[in-house]
């Protein structure tokens, strides 16, 4: 393929050089011009035929085939001209060659209209009419500007002059269509129409020059016009084929026209109207004007018809669920209301089924929302196949469907049975077979009961929820269900009200605790695996609640997050930790410490300066602090988090990823974030000695951390066997109850002061609760 393209381009270069430098004189350049054009056209045809076999999409193959037909027609015309001029010694105009030349324009126009940006029939017709409007308007303008004088100089060769004018007019039509397609196509889809446009521009220039030369003494083979014609042939054979090879990789085409393309045909039309008004009347101008008026009328008809179709489509979309194509809630309610109206008049009952998919959320959570959408579409298809044509199936929203049966006495039992059976086979979802069950509620309304469509839907929903509470299946509505549902709803509301009231009270207490020094911190040692020496401590916040006792972070952090207290809580924890570590430093204990950073602190660009100020107040260097972050801190705004972490590290603060291995994006963060340390999740560490997969994962993570130059900390270490395994794997640091429980600052200082000869036993966290006294409130400095 590449060789053919190169040969075609090489032929044109040789052809152009021959004619420019007139090698051999007029006796040689004439035959070279005539037969050389035939060879170049044949090469371009061959390029498109070969490309057609290599292209992957049917649209691209169709375009290549039509381009090959167009070039073949032109080549046939060139061959007829060459034989007439070089073999028979005369080349009459017009001649049989013009048949091939004019068919070339028809085939090239068809090729343009097969491009994805001109896919619809309406758009194709509009493009052709736009081309006629532009070409006709320009003809009127040119006729008034001097083309009429050229026609008078044709000396009785009116037919020949008309044929010669057909070429530039056809060029203008094609050029207009090509430009409109280029503007309507996405950027990555513009290569083919741009290549064709380039070729049409060359033909327009050459054909215009041919008309001029034909009027002023005749055209002779071997002039520069032949070079331009041959350039157009080469462009269609080389540039367009190269672009076609990449069409299947492009984004989907759009057929939405830009605003300027809608008005572009009317620009030359305005000037043509002025020319008609001020120029003397002539038959040629009248015919052109009538053709333009007819094209405008056709274009307006197409626009009106397209608007009508769009309005119909929009109205249909307003009644349909976009995912499944089923009737939506709005339309279903209207159909149900109409059916109830008929029921009042005829006495024929109406039945409604409310269908809800059981545990559908688990499909979205485990397989993703795309798989969930696939299941919903499959459910919709099966429901539609399970019922008769007169039965209405709707998707009300989410995983809830509804069915309307207007003759339940005859078909309701069969409809229910077939719908239940439709859930027996699993549904395909993203390469998995998913078994889905449904809870179905059924209600029937006759002419006496049928008061309102909303009431009927509500009854069907009550029956469906009754079925769901009883493990699925089918339940028919009964009046006692409504009483039970009201009682259940009232009970749920009471529980939710109490929960909201309790949360508001607890949030107020937490706000008071943060502002009045009622929070405390404990310190858990981090020990080097190889030496057993304490290398740092992790700061753990606790709330000594006056009624509930000591609360762990997971018991009040969600409340703090919901009530916008996380910033104040982070400040309080950091201030207490800095005060304690500074106190240790005064007693000769220089201990690095780690503090968890809670969301949304990491999105605050003022955080690094704020942390530096707190450390400076305790006369601590930034290198003593390690900020521990988890994925929930990062997910909201990773770019901002990356910037803030970089600013923290610039001030010497270290960064650790906590609970590494518990989320889905940890590896991505290792690549993108400025991290110094990785803390392996306790759920991976605990089963190491009994689970080979857990052991292999931990080994891989330790190796990965070291290869990235990161410190590796194992959390949740509680037995000696795990310690031995971590040491064998080369883990740097461990943390857990085997290293020491979380203790108060005083206990930690007493156990780890350098002048103490031996460590004393320290009470575990559980033992601290009866004796726990929060540290005194500290004022910010």
GIFEN-V674611 format. One record per residue. N is the residue number from 1. RES is the residue in three letters. PHI is phi in whole degrees, -180 to 180 (999 if undefined). D_CENTER is the distance of its C-alpha to the mean C-alpha in Angstrom with 1 decimal. Layout:
# GIFEN-V674611
N,RES,PHI,D_CENTER + N,RES,PHI,D_CENTER
This chain:
# GIFEN-V674611
1,UNK,999,35.2 + 2,UNK,-63,35.3 + 3,UNK,-64,39.1 + 4,UNK,-66,39.1 + 5,UNK,-62,36.8 + 6,UNK,-64,39.0 + 7,UNK,-64,42.1 + 8,UNK,-63,40.9 + 9,UNK,-64,40.2 + 10,UNK,-65,43.5 + 11,UNK,-61,45.4 + 12,UNK,-66,44.3 + 13,UNK,-60,45.2 + 14,UNK,-64,48.6 + 15,UNK,-59,49.1 + 16,UNK,-64,48.3 + 17,UNK,-62,50.6 + 18,UNK,-61,53.4 + 19,UNK,-76,53.4 + 20,UNK,-66,53.0 + 21,UNK,-92,56.0 + 22,UNK,52,57.9 + 23,UNK,-63,58.9 + 24,UNK,88,62.0 + 25,UNK,82,62.7 + 26,UNK,-58,62.1 + 27,UNK,-66,63.6 + 28,UNK,-98,60.8 + 29,UNK,-67,57.8 + 30,UNK,-61,58.2 + 31,UNK,-60,57.8 + 32,UNK,-62,55.0 + 33,UNK,-63,53.1 + 34,UNK,-72,53.5 + 35,UNK,-79,53.0 + 36,UNK,-64,50.5 + 37,UNK,-63,48.2 + 38,UNK,-64,48.6 + 39,UNK,-64,47.7 + 40,UNK,-65,44.6 + 41,UNK,-62,43.4 + 42,UNK,-65,44.1 + 43,UNK,-65,42.1 + 44,UNK,-63,39.1 + 45,UNK,-61,39.5 + 46,UNK,-63,39.7 + 47,UNK,-57,36.5 + 48,UNK,-70,34.5 + 49,UNK,-66,36.2 + 50,UNK,-67,35.4 + 51,UNK,-63,31.8 + 52,UNK,-59,31.5 + 53,UNK,-73,32.5 + 54,UNK,-90,30.0 + 55,UNK,-72,26.9 + 56,UNK,-94,24.5 + 57,UNK,-97,23.1 + 58,UNK,-66,25.6 + 59,UNK,-63,24.6 + 60,UNK,-66,25.2 + 61,UNK,-64,28.5 + 62,UNK,-65,29.6 + 63,UNK,-63,29.1 + 64,UNK,-63,31.0 + 65,UNK,-64,33.8 + 66,UNK,-69,34.3 + 67,UNK,-65,34.4 + 68,UNK,-64,37.0 + 69,UNK,-63,39.0 + 70,UNK,-61,38.9 + 71,UNK,-66,40.2 + 72,UNK,-65,42.8 + 73,UNK,-63,44.1 + 74,UNK,-64,44.5 + 75,UNK,-64,46.1 + 76,UNK,-63,48.5 + 77,UNK,-63,49.5 + 78,UNK,-62,50.1 + 79,UNK,-65,52.2 + 80,UNK,-63,54.3 + 81,UNK,-64,54.8 + 82,UNK,-63,55.7 + 83,UNK,-65,58.3 + 84,UNK,-64,59.8 + 85,UNK,-79,60.0 + 86,UNK,-99,61.0 + 87,UNK,-94,62.8 + 88,UNK,-94,64.5 + 89,UNK,81,64.9 + 90,UNK,-147,63.3 + 91,UNK,-127,59.8 + 92,UNK,-68,60.2 + 93,UNK,-139,57.6 + 94,UNK,-74,56.3 + 95,UNK,-149,56.4 + 96,UNK,-63,54.8 + 97,UNK,-62,52.3 + 98,UNK,-67,50.7 + 99,UNK,-62,49.6 + 100,UNK,-64,47.4 + 101,UNK,-63,46.2 + 102,UNK,-72,45.3 + 103,UNK,-65,43.6 + 104,UNK,-56,41.4 + 105,UNK,-67,39.9 + 106,UNK,-63,39.3 + 107,UNK,-67,37.5 + 108,UNK,-68,35.4 + 109,UNK,-63,34.4 + 110,UNK,-62,33.3 + 111,UNK,-63,31.3 + 112,UNK,-61,29.4 + 113,UNK,-76,28.7 + 114,UNK,-90,27.2 + 115,UNK,-67,24.3 + 116,UNK,-57,20.8 + 117,UNK,-73,20.9 + 118,UNK,-128,24.1 + 119,UNK,-76,23.3 + 120,UNK,-83,24.9 + 121,UNK,-64,28.7 + 122,UNK,-61,28.8 + 123,UNK,-68,26.9 + 124,UNK,-62,29.2 + 125,UNK,-64,32.3 + 126,UNK,-66,31.2 + 127,UNK,-63,30.7 + 128,UNK,-63,34.2 + 129,UNK,-65,35.8 + 130,UNK,-62,34.3 + 131,UNK,-62,35.8 + 132,UNK,-65,39.1 + 133,UNK,-62,39.1 + 134,UNK,-66,38.5 + 135,UNK,-64,40.9 + 136,UNK,-64,43.5 + 137,UNK,-65,43.3 + 138,UNK,-65,43.7 + 139,UNK,-62,46.6 + 140,UNK,-62,48.3 + 141,UNK,-63,47.8 + 142,UNK,-68,49.1 + 143,UNK,-63,51.9 + 144,UNK,-70,53.1 + 145,UNK,-82,52.7 + 146,UNK,150,55.0 + 147,UNK,-66,53.8 + 148,UNK,-63,56.6 + 149,UNK,-64,59.1 + 150,UNK,-63,57.8 + 151,UNK,-66,58.1 + 152,UNK,-68,61.8 + 153,UNK,-79,62.4 + 154,UNK,-68,61.3 + 155,UNK,56,65.0 + 156,UNK,81,64.6 + 157,UNK,-94,61.7 + 158,UNK,-61,59.5 + 159,UNK,-65,57.9 + 160,UNK,-64,57.1 + 161,UNK,-65,55.7 + 162,UNK,-64,53.5 + 163,UNK,-64,52.1 + 164,UNK,-65,51.5 + 165,UNK,-72,49.7 + 166,UNK,-61,47.4 + 167,UNK,-68,45.7 + 168,UNK,-63,44.5 + 169,UNK,-65,43.6 + 170,UNK,-63,41.5 + 171,UNK,-61,39.9 + 172,UNK,-65,39.0 + 173,UNK,-60,37.4 + 174,UNK,-63,35.3 + 175,UNK,-64,34.5 + 176,UNK,-63,33.3 + 177,UNK,-61,31.1 + 178,UNK,-64,29.7 + 179,UNK,-64,29.0 + 180,UNK,-65,27.3 + 181,UNK,-68,25.0 + 182,UNK,-59,24.2 + 183,UNK,-71,23.3 + 184,UNK,-83,21.1 + 185,UNK,-83,19.1 + 186,UNK,-62,16.1 + 187,UNK,-56,17.5 + 188,UNK,-76,16.9 + 189,UNK,-107,18.6 + 190,UNK,-93,21.6 + 191,UNK,-64,23.7 + 192,UNK,-66,25.6 + 193,UNK,-62,26.5 + 194,UNK,-67,27.4 + 195,UNK,-63,29.7 + 196,UNK,-66,31.3 + 197,UNK,-59,31.7 + 198,UNK,-60,33.5 + 199,UNK,-65,35.8 + 200,UNK,-65,36.5 + 201,UNK,-60,37.4 + 202,UNK,-63,39.9 + 203,UNK,-65,41.4 + 204,UNK,-62,41.7 + 205,UNK,-63,43.7 + 206,UNK,-66,45.8 + 207,UNK,-68,46.5 + 208,UNK,-63,47.5 + 209,UNK,-65,49.8 + 210,UNK,-63,51.3 + 211,UNK,-61,52.2 + 212,UNK,-62,53.9 + 213,UNK,-66,55.8 + 214,UNK,-65,56.8 + 215,UNK,-78,58.4 + 216,UNK,-100,60.0 + 217,UNK,102,62.0 + 218,UNK,102,59.7 + 219,UNK,-99,57.0 + 220,UNK,-123,58.0 + 221,UNK,-64,56.0 + 222,UNK,101,55.1 + 223,UNK,-89,54.0 + 224,UNK,-63,50.8 + 225,UNK,-59,49.2 + 226,UNK,-63,49.1 + 227,UNK,-64,47.1 + 228,UNK,-68,44.4 + 229,UNK,-59,44.4 + 230,UNK,-64,44.0 + 231,UNK,-64,41.2 + 232,UNK,-63,39.3 + 233,UNK,-61,40.0 + 234,UNK,-64,38.8 + 235,UNK,-62,35.6 + 236,UNK,-68,34.8 + 237,UNK,-89,35.8 + 238,UNK,-109,34.1 + 239,UNK,-62,31.3 + 240,UNK,-66,29.7 + 241,UNK,-66,30.0 + 242,UNK,-60,28.4 + 243,UNK,-67,25.4 + 244,UNK,-62,25.3 + 245,UNK,-65,25.1 + 246,UNK,-106,21.6 + 247,UNK,-64,20.3 + 248,UNK,-69,18.9 + 249,UNK,-92,16.6 + 250,UNK,-83,15.1 + 251,UNK,-73,12.0 + 252,UNK,-60,12.8 + 253,UNK,-75,15.6 + 254,UNK,-117,15.9 + 255,UNK,-110,19.3 + 256,UNK,-79,19.1 + 257,UNK,-75,22.2 + 258,UNK,-78,22.6 + 259,UNK,-65,25.4 + 260,UNK,-69,27.8 + 261,UNK,-70,27.6 + 262,UNK,-69,28.8 + 263,UNK,-102,31.8 + 264,UNK,-57,32.5 + 265,UNK,-62,35.0 + 266,UNK,-84,37.1 + 267,UNK,-68,37.9 + 268,UNK,-66,40.3 + 269,UNK,-63,41.4 + 270,UNK,-62,42.7 + 271,UNK,-68,44.9 + 272,UNK,-64,46.0 + 273,UNK,-62,47.2 + 274,UNK,-64,49.3 + 275,UNK,-63,50.8 + 276,UNK,-63,51.8 + 277,UNK,-72,53.5 + 278,UNK,-105,55.5 + 279,UNK,-99,56.2 + 280,UNK,-63,59.0 + 281,UNK,-70,58.1 + 282,UNK,-149,57.8 + 283,UNK,-63,56.9 + 284,UNK,-62,54.1 + 285,UNK,-67,52.5 + 286,UNK,-65,53.0 + 287,UNK,-63,51.4 + 288,UNK,-64,48.4 + 289,UNK,-64,48.1 + 290,UNK,-64,48.3 + 291,UNK,-63,45.6 + 292,UNK,-66,43.3 + 293,UNK,-61,44.2 + 294,UNK,-62,43.5 + 295,UNK,-65,40.1 + 296,UNK,-64,39.3 + 297,UNK,-62,40.4 + 298,UNK,-63,38.3 + 299,UNK,-64,35.2 + 300,UNK,-64,35.9 + 301,UNK,-63,36.3 + 302,UNK,-63,33.0 + 303,UNK,-63,31.2 + 304,UNK,-64,33.1 + 305,UNK,-66,32.2 + 306,UNK,-66,28.5 + 307,UNK,-63,28.6 + 308,UNK,-64,30.5 + 309,UNK,-66,28.0 + 310,UNK,-64,25.0 + 311,UNK,-64,27.1 + 312,UNK,-65,27.8 + 313,UNK,-65,24.2 + 314,UNK,-63,23.3 + 315,UNK,-64,26.3 + 316,UNK,-68,25.4 + 317,UNK,-65,21.8 + 318,UNK,-67,23.5 + 319,UNK,-102,25.6 + 320,UNK,-119,23.0 + 321,UNK,-74,20.5 + 322,UNK,-66,17.1 + 323,UNK,-81,16.3 + 324,UNK,-101,19.7 + 325,UNK,80,21.4 + 326,UNK,-76,24.4 + 327,UNK,-59,26.3 + 328,UNK,-91,24.9 + 329,UNK,-61,27.1 + 330,UNK,-60,28.3 + 331,UNK,-67,29.5 + 332,UNK,-63,30.9 + 333,UNK,-64,32.9 + 334,UNK,-64,34.3 + 335,UNK,-65,35.3 + 336,UNK,-66,36.9 + 337,UNK,-62,38.8 + 338,UNK,-65,40.1 + 339,UNK,-64,41.1 + 340,UNK,-68,43.0 + 341,UNK,-63,44.8 + 342,UNK,-65,45.9 + 343,UNK,-63,47.0 + 344,UNK,-64,49.2 + 345,UNK,-83,51.0 + 346,UNK,-98,51.2 + 347,UNK,79,51.6 + 348,UNK,-90,49.0 + 349,UNK,-72,46.8 + 350,UNK,-129,43.0 + 351,UNK,-120,41.0 + 352,UNK,-130,37.5 + 353,UNK,-110,35.7 + 354,UNK,-105,33.1 + 355,UNK,-120,31.0 + 356,UNK,-127,29.0 + 357,UNK,-79,27.4 + 358,UNK,-77,29.1 + 359,UNK,54,27.3 + 360,UNK,-67,23.9 + 361,UNK,-59,22.4 + 362,UNK,-65,23.5 + 363,UNK,-67,21.2 + 364,UNK,-62,18.1 + 365,UNK,-70,19.6 + 366,UNK,-89,20.7 + 367,UNK,-108,18.2 + 368,UNK,102,15.0 + 369,UNK,-70,13.6 + 370,UNK,-64,12.2 + 371,UNK,-65,15.9 + 372,UNK,-61,17.1 + 373,UNK,-64,15.5 + 374,UNK,-61,17.1 + 375,UNK,-64,20.4 + 376,UNK,-61,20.3 + 377,UNK,-66,20.0 + 378,UNK,-67,22.7 + 379,UNK,-61,24.9 + 380,UNK,-60,24.6 + 381,UNK,-63,25.7 + 382,UNK,-66,28.6 + 383,UNK,-63,29.7 + 384,UNK,-64,29.8 + 385,UNK,-77,31.8 + 386,UNK,-88,34.2 + 387,UNK,-121,35.6 + 388,UNK,-74,37.6 + 389,UNK,-59,36.2 + 390,UNK,-80,37.9 + 391,UNK,-89,36.2 + 392,UNK,-97,33.1 + 393,UNK,-113,30.1 + 394,UNK,-134,27.5 + 395,UNK,-108,24.6 + 396,UNK,-84,25.5 + 397,UNK,141,22.5 + 398,UNK,59,21.0 + 399,UNK,-108,23.1 + 400,UNK,-110,26.0 + 401,UNK,-122,27.5 + 402,UNK,-144,30.7 + 403,UNK,-132,33.2 + 404,UNK,-112,35.9 + 405,UNK,-117,39.1 + 406,UNK,-92,41.7 + 407,UNK,-135,44.6 + 408,UNK,-66,44.5 + 409,UNK,-60,48.1 + 410,UNK,-91,47.5 + 411,UNK,-130,44.1 + 412,UNK,-61,42.7 + 413,UNK,-61,43.9 + 414,UNK,-67,42.6 + 415,UNK,-63,39.1 + 416,UNK,-62,39.0 + 417,UNK,-62,40.2 + 418,UNK,-70,37.7 + 419,UNK,-66,34.8 + 420,UNK,-61,36.1 + 421,UNK,-65,36.5 + 422,UNK,-67,32.9 + 423,UNK,-96,31.8 + 424,UNK,-72,34.2 + 425,UNK,-92,32.0 + 426,UNK,-67,28.9 + 427,UNK,-105,25.4 + 428,UNK,-74,23.1 + 429,UNK,-151,19.9 + 430,UNK,55,18.0 + 431,UNK,83,21.3 + 432,UNK,-116,23.3 + 433,UNK,-102,25.9 + 434,UNK,-112,25.7 + 435,UNK,-89,28.8 + 436,UNK,-116,28.2 + 437,UNK,-111,31.0 + 438,UNK,-131,31.4 + 439,UNK,-104,33.7 + 440,UNK,-123,35.1 + 441,UNK,-110,37.2 + 442,UNK,-124,39.5 + 443,UNK,-138,41.5 + 444,UNK,-125,43.8 + 445,UNK,-124,45.0 + 446,UNK,-102,48.1 + 447,UNK,-70,49.6 + 448,UNK,-83,51.3 + 449,UNK,-84,48.4 + 450,UNK,-75,45.6 + 451,UNK,-94,45.5 + 452,UNK,-154,41.8 + 453,UNK,-64,38.5 + 454,UNK,-64,37.1 + 455,UNK,-65,40.1 + 456,UNK,-64,39.6 + 457,UNK,-61,35.9 + 458,UNK,-64,37.1 + 459,UNK,-64,39.8 + 460,UNK,-64,37.4 + 461,UNK,-66,35.1 + 462,UNK,-61,38.2 + 463,UNK,-65,39.3 + 464,UNK,-66,35.8 + 465,UNK,-67,35.9 + 466,UNK,-64,39.4 + 467,UNK,-64,38.4 + 468,UNK,-65,35.6 + 469,UNK,-68,38.2 + 470,UNK,-101,40.5 + 471,UNK,92,38.1 + 472,UNK,97,36.4 + 473,UNK,92,38.0 + 474,UNK,-120,39.3 + 475,UNK,-132,41.3 + 476,UNK,-97,43.0 + 477,UNK,-67,43.3 + 478,UNK,-138,46.7 + 479,UNK,-60,48.0 + 480,UNK,-66,48.5 + 481,UNK,-62,44.8 + 482,UNK,-67,44.2 + 483,UNK,-63,46.8 + 484,UNK,-64,45.4 + 485,UNK,-67,41.9 + 486,UNK,-63,43.3 + 487,UNK,-64,45.1 + 488,UNK,-65,42.1 + 489,UNK,-63,39.9 + 490,UNK,-62,42.8 + 491,UNK,-64,43.1 + 492,UNK,-63,39.4 + 493,UNK,-64,39.6 + 494,UNK,-63,42.7 + 495,UNK,-65,41.1 + 496,UNK,-65,38.0 + 497,UNK,-64,40.4 + 498,UNK,-65,42.5 + 499,UNK,-65,39.5 + 500,UNK,-64,38.2 + 501,UNK,-63,41.8 + 502,UNK,-64,42.2 + 503,UNK,-66,39.0 + 504,UNK,-63,40.1 + 505,UNK,-66,43.5 + 506,UNK,-66,42.2 + 507,UNK,-64,39.8 + 508,UNK,-63,42.8 + 509,UNK,-65,44.8 + 510,UNK,-66,42.1 + 511,UNK,-60,42.0 + 512,UNK,-67,45.8 + 513,UNK,-64,45.7 + 514,UNK,-65,43.5 + 515,UNK,-82,45.7 + 516,UNK,-126,49.0 + 517,UNK,67,48.7 + 518,UNK,-93,48.4 + 519,UNK,-91,45.8 + 520,UNK,-134,46.9 + 521,UNK,-128,45.5 + 522,UNK,-118,46.5 + 523,UNK,-128,46.3 + 524,UNK,-110,45.5 + 525,UNK,-72,46.6 + 526,UNK,-113,44.6 + 527,UNK,-116,46.9 + 528,UNK,-70,46.8 + 529,UNK,-65,46.9 + 530,UNK,-73,49.4 + 531,UNK,-114,51.9 + 532,UNK,79,51.6 + 533,UNK,-87,51.6 + 534,UNK,-72,49.6 + 535,UNK,-105,47.1 + 536,UNK,-170,45.3 + 537,UNK,-131,44.6 + 538,UNK,-104,41.6 + 539,UNK,-88,42.0 + 540,UNK,-120,41.4 + 541,UNK,-85,41.6 + 542,UNK,-136,43.6 + 543,UNK,-117,44.6 + 544,UNK,-86,48.2 + 545,UNK,-71,47.9 + 546,UNK,-64,51.2 + 547,UNK,-111,50.9 + 548,UNK,-99,48.4 + 549,UNK,83,49.5 + 550,UNK,-75,47.3 + 551,UNK,-108,43.6 + 552,UNK,-83,41.1 + 553,UNK,-57,37.8 + 554,UNK,-67,35.7 + 555,UNK,-92,38.0 + 556,UNK,-134,37.4 + 557,UNK,-64,34.3 + 558,UNK,-59,32.0 + 559,UNK,-66,34.5 + 560,UNK,-64,34.5 + 561,UNK,-65,30.8 + 562,UNK,-68,30.7 + 563,UNK,-105,33.6 + 564,UNK,60,32.4 + 565,UNK,-110,35.2 + 566,UNK,-66,33.4 + 567,UNK,-63,34.3 + 568,UNK,-65,37.9 + 569,UNK,-66,38.0 + 570,UNK,-60,36.7 + 571,UNK,-58,39.3 + 572,UNK,-63,42.1 + 573,UNK,-63,41.3 + 574,UNK,-65,41.2 + 575,UNK,-65,44.4 + 576,UNK,-65,46.3 + 577,UNK,-65,45.2 + 578,UNK,-63,46.3 + 579,UNK,-63,49.6 + 580,UNK,-67,50.3 + 581,UNK,-65,49.4 + 582,UNK,-65,51.5 + 583,UNK,-64,54.4 + 584,UNK,-59,54.1 + 585,UNK,-61,54.3 + 586,UNK,-66,57.5 + 587,UNK,-96,58.9 + 588,UNK,91,58.1 + 589,UNK,-104,54.9 + 590,UNK,-100,52.1 + 591,UNK,-126,49.0 + 592,UNK,-63,45.3 + 593,UNK,-142,43.1 + 594,UNK,-121,39.5 + 595,UNK,-125,37.9 + 596,UNK,-75,34.7 + 597,UNK,-101,32.3 + 598,UNK,-97,30.8 + 599,UNK,-68,27.6 + 600,UNK,-101,26.9 + 601,UNK,-56,29.6 + 602,UNK,-72,27.5 + 603,UNK,-91,25.5 + 604,UNK,-96,28.9 + 605,UNK,-70,29.9 + 606,UNK,-85,33.5 + 607,UNK,-59,33.6 + 608,UNK,-57,35.0 + 609,UNK,-67,37.9 + 610,UNK,-65,38.5 + 611,UNK,-63,38.8 + 612,UNK,-62,41.0 + 613,UNK,-67,43.3 + 614,UNK,-66,43.7 + 615,UNK,-63,44.6 + 616,UNK,-65,47.0 + 617,UNK,-63,48.7 + 618,UNK,-96,49.6 + 619,UNK,55,50.5 + 620,UNK,-112,47.9 + 621,UNK,-80,46.0 + 622,UNK,-62,42.2 + 623,UNK,-70,42.5 + 624,UNK,-77,44.0 + 625,UNK,-103,40.7 + 626,UNK,-116,37.8 + 627,UNK,-92,34.7 + 628,UNK,-100,33.0 + 629,UNK,-127,29.4 + 630,UNK,-119,27.3 + 631,UNK,-63,23.5 + 632,UNK,-67,23.6 + 633,UNK,-73,24.8 + 634,UNK,-93,21.9 + 635,UNK,-63,18.8 + 636,UNK,-65,19.0 + 637,UNK,-156,18.9 + 638,UNK,-63,19.2 + 639,UNK,-58,19.7 + 640,UNK,-66,22.5 + 641,UNK,-62,24.0 + 642,UNK,-61,24.2 + 643,UNK,-68,26.1 + 644,UNK,-66,28.4 + 645,UNK,-63,29.2 + 646,UNK,-62,30.1 + 647,UNK,-67,32.4 + 648,UNK,-64,34.0 + 649,UNK,-67,34.7 + 650,UNK,-62,36.2 + 651,UNK,-94,38.7 + 652,UNK,96,39.6 + 653,UNK,-72,37.8 + 654,UNK,-89,36.4 + 655,UNK,-126,33.0 + 656,UNK,-127,32.6 + 657,UNK,-93,29.7 + 658,UNK,-88,31.2 + 659,UNK,55,30.7 + 660,UNK,-65,29.0 + 661,UNK,103,27.9 + 662,UNK,-95,27.2 + 663,UNK,-114,23.4 + 664,UNK,-105,20.4 + 665,UNK,-118,19.6 + 666,UNK,-57,23.3 + 667,UNK,-62,23.2 + 668,UNK,-62,20.3 + 669,UNK,-68,22.5 + 670,UNK,-60,25.5 + 671,UNK,-80,23.8 + 672,UNK,-103,22.4 + 673,UNK,-105,25.0 + 674,UNK,-78,28.7 + 675,UNK,-117,30.3 + 676,UNK,-109,34.0 + 677,UNK,-147,34.3 + 678,UNK,-122,32.6 + 679,UNK,-108,34.0 + 680,UNK,-74,33.6 + 681,UNK,-62,33.0 + 682,UNK,-62,36.2 + 683,UNK,-73,34.8 + 684,UNK,-90,34.6 + 685,UNK,-75,38.0 + 686,UNK,-57,40.1 + 687,UNK,-89,39.9 + 688,UNK,-55,40.4 + 689,UNK,-81,44.0 + 690,UNK,-118,43.3 + 691,UNK,-125,39.9 + 692,UNK,-64,39.5 + 693,UNK,-67,35.7 + 694,UNK,-61,35.7 + 695,UNK,-62,38.3 + 696,UNK,-65,36.3 + 697,UNK,-65,33.1 + 698,UNK,-62,35.3 + 699,UNK,-60,37.0 + 700,UNK,-65,33.7 + 701,UNK,-69,32.5 + 702,UNK,-64,35.8 + 703,UNK,-61,35.8 + 704,UNK,-64,32.3 + 705,UNK,-60,33.4 + 706,UNK,-67,36.5 + 707,UNK,-66,34.8 + 708,UNK,-94,32.6 + 709,UNK,76,35.8 + 710,UNK,-106,35.0 + 711,UNK,-77,37.5 + 712,UNK,-117,37.0 + 713,UNK,-119,38.1 + 714,UNK,-100,38.6 + 715,UNK,-97,38.5 + 716,UNK,72,40.4 + 717,UNK,-81,43.3 + 718,UNK,-132,46.1 + 719,UNK,-142,48.4 + 720,UNK,-67,50.3 + 721,UNK,-62,48.8 + 722,UNK,-67,45.3 + 723,UNK,-60,46.9 + 724,UNK,-61,48.6 + 725,UNK,-67,45.4 + 726,UNK,-63,43.5 + 727,UNK,-65,46.4 + 728,UNK,-66,46.3 + 729,UNK,-84,42.6 + 730,UNK,85,43.2 + 731,UNK,-64,41.4 + 732,UNK,-80,42.3 + 733,UNK,-136,42.6 + 734,UNK,-131,42.7 + 735,UNK,-146,42.7 + 736,UNK,160,43.9 + 737,UNK,-67,47.1 + 738,UNK,-70,48.9 + 739,UNK,-90,48.7 + 740,UNK,141,49.7 + 741,UNK,-79,48.5 + 742,UNK,-65,47.1 + 743,UNK,-135,50.2 + 744,UNK,-72,51.2 + 745,UNK,-62,51.8 + 746,UNK,-65,55.6 + 747,UNK,-63,55.5 + 748,UNK,-65,53.3 + 749,UNK,-62,55.6 + 750,UNK,-62,58.7 + 751,UNK,-82,57.4 + 752,UNK,-123,56.1 + 753,UNK,-64,58.4 + 754,UNK,-60,59.8 + 755,UNK,-81,63.4 + 756,UNK,-75,63.2 + 757,UNK,-76,64.7 + 758,UNK,-138,63.0 + 759,UNK,-82,60.0 + 760,UNK,-97,60.7 + 761,UNK,-66,58.9 + 762,UNK,-116,56.3 + 763,UNK,-69,55.4 + 764,UNK,-73,52.1 + 765,UNK,-58,49.5 + 766,UNK,-63,50.8 + 767,UNK,-80,54.3 + 768,UNK,-82,53.4 + 769,UNK,-57,52.4 + 770,UNK,-70,56.1 + 771,UNK,-109,57.0 + 772,UNK,-71,53.8 + 773,UNK,-124,54.6 + 774,UNK,-61,51.8 + 775,UNK,-66,52.6 + 776,UNK,-64,54.0 + 777,UNK,-63,51.7 + 778,UNK,-116,51.0 + 779,UNK,-89,50.7 + 780,UNK,-67,48.1 + 781,UNK,-111,49.7
